[in-house]
Amino acid sequence: MKANQLATLALRLMGIYILVEFIPVVSFSFSFLPYIAENFNFYEIITAVVNILAVATQFIIGILLIVKSASWGEKLAPQNSTETNFTAISFEQVQVVAFAVAGALIFAIALPQLF
């Protein structure tokens, strides 16, 4: 697997992860709409607008990571002109990728609990 293909795969996996995390956030975000409609308060409206913008941004980032992953993978790891055939990735490289994915997953799960 070439480096740019690995980068493309990683970007697509991040996009899928963001979209999977998007689903419960949307249901949680829209559960506040009846409460805001009853209690028409300026600060609650601002909070709802910021929340909707954050959810929309998360959705857009997830879609962009999936759609643009090939071109962004080329930019992250450009293909050398001398590199024409596929190279096998070593066990150490697989370990590095696995630990990076696990670290990103742990960070993503712990981040909402921090705030």
N, C-alpha and C positions, 0 to 999 in steps of 0.2 A: 504494500500500500504506500503510495506516495504521500509526501508531507502535505501537499495541498488537498489531497483527498481526505486525509485524516482531519485537517482543519475544517473542510466542508462538512464532514460527518459530525464533528463536534458542534459546529454552528447549528446544524439541523436539530441535533439532540437538545441543545439549549432552547431553540425555538419551540420544540414540542413540549419541553418541560415548562416553559413560560405559559403556553396555552393551556396545559393541564392545570397549572396553579391558578389560571385565570377563572376557571369554572366556579370554584367555591367563593371566590372574591366577588363575582358578579351577583350571585344569589344573596350574599351577605350585604352587599352594597344596596341592592334594591329593596331589602327588607326594611330600610329606614325611610323609604318614601312615604308610606302612610303616616308615620310619626311626624315627618316634616310638614305634610299637608295639614295636619291638625294644629300643630304648634308653629305657626308662621312667624319664625324668628330670623332676623338678619344673619346671625352667626351660624345658625343651623343650615341656612341656605348656602352660605359660603362654604361650610364644611361639605355639604352635598355636592356642590360644584367641583370642589377640589378633589373629592373622592371619585366623581365620575371622570374627571380629567386623568386621574392616576390610573383608573381601570382602562380607559381608552388608550392611554400611552402603553400600558402593559400589553394590550391586545395588538397594537400596531407594531411594537418591538418584536413580539412573537411571530407575527406574520412576516415581517421583514427578514428575520433571521432564517426563516424557512425559504422564502422566495429568493433572497439575494445570497444564499449561502455559497453557491458556486463561485460567484465573482469575488465575494469577500474572502473565501478560502484561498483563491489565487493571490489576493493581495497579502494575506497573512503569511502564506508560505509559497512564494513564487517558484515556478518550475525552472530548474536550471536547464540551459540548452544542451548540456552534456548528459543529462539524465533522461534516457529514452525508455528504459524498461522499468518494470515494477521492482521495488526492493522490499524484502520482507522486514517487518518490524520485529525488533528483538523483544524478549521477555521483559527486560528492564523498561523499554518504552511503553509496553502495555501496562506495567505497574505504575509508571508515572501518570499515564492517562487515567487509570482506574482511581488512583489516589486524588488526582485533580477533580474528577467527577464526584467522588465521595466528599471531598472538601467543599465543593460548590453546593452540593446537596445539603450537607449539614449547615452551611452558612445560610442557605435560603430558608431552611426550616427554622433556624434559630432567630433570624432577623425579625419576623413579626412578633416574636415573644419579647424581644428587646424593647420594642416600642409599646 
